[in-house]
Amino acid sequence: MIDECDFYLLVIGGRYGSIDEEAGVSYTEKEYNYAKTKGLPVLVLIKKSSAITESEKDTGDGKYD
């Protein structure tokens, strides 16, 4: 689908997301990296960290510190 897009919209919240064990990164990070290799412009929206409650934070493997 990314090949058909004009830009890549990345929305970052409090969780890193599911990890592709083979690549060692999240599926979202893989998508982002792919979009960058294609030269797509990237628009990033980041949820303010103070708006993320403790229950919404990913406290897993340290990817989101």
matplotlib code that plots the C-alpha trace (Angstrom):
import matplotlib.pyplot as plt

x = [0.0, 2.9, 4.0, 0.7, 0.9, 2.0, 3.3, 3.6, 1.6, 3.2, 1.2, 3.2, 1.5, 2.7, 3.3, 6.0, 3.8, 4.1, 7.6, 8.6, 10.9, 12.9, 13.7, 13.8, 11.7, 8.0, 5.8, 5.2, 9.0, 9.4, 6.7, 8.4, 11.8, 10.3, 8.6, 11.9, 13.7, 11.0, 11.7, 8.2, 7.6, 6.8, 4.4, 4.7, 2.1, 3.3, 1.0, 2.3, 3.9, 2.1, -1.2, -0.3, -1.4, 0.8, -1.6, -1.2, 2.6, 4.6, 6.9, 8.2, 11.7, 12.8, 12.0, 9.9, 11.9]
y = [0.0, 2.4, 2.2, 3.8, 6.7, 10.3, 10.6, 8.6, 9.6, 8.4, 8.7, 8.1, 7.3, 5.6, 2.1, 0.7, -1.9, -5.5, -6.5, -8.4, -11.0, -11.5, -7.8, -6.9, -3.8, -3.0, -3.3, 0.4, 1.1, -1.3, 0.7, 4.0, 2.7, 1.4, 4.8, 6.6, 4.3, 5.1, 8.8, 9.6, 12.7, 11.8, 13.7, 12.7, 13.4, 12.8, 12.5, 14.7, 12.4, 14.1, 13.0, 9.3, 7.6, 4.9, 2.2, 3.3, 3.3, 0.4, -0.7, -3.7, -4.1, -0.5, 0.5, 3.4, 5.3]
z = [0.0, 0.8, -2.9, -3.8, -1.3, -1.8, 1.8, 5.0, 8.1, 11.3, 14.6, 17.7, 21.0, 24.1, 22.8, 20.6, 19.0, 17.9, 17.0, 13.9, 15.6, 12.4, 11.9, 15.6, 15.2, 15.2, 12.1, 12.3, 12.3, 9.4, 7.5, 8.3, 7.2, 3.9, 3.3, 3.8, 1.4, -1.2, -0.7, 0.6, 2.6, 6.2, 8.5, 12.1, 14.8, 18.4, 21.3, 24.2, 26.7, 29.6, 28.0, 28.1, 31.2, 32.9, 31.7, 28.1, 28.2, 26.8, 29.6, 27.7, 26.3, 26.6, 23.0, 24.4, 27.0]

ax = plt.figure().add_subplot(projection="3d")
ax.plot(x, y, z, "-o")
ax.set_aspect("equal")
plt.show()
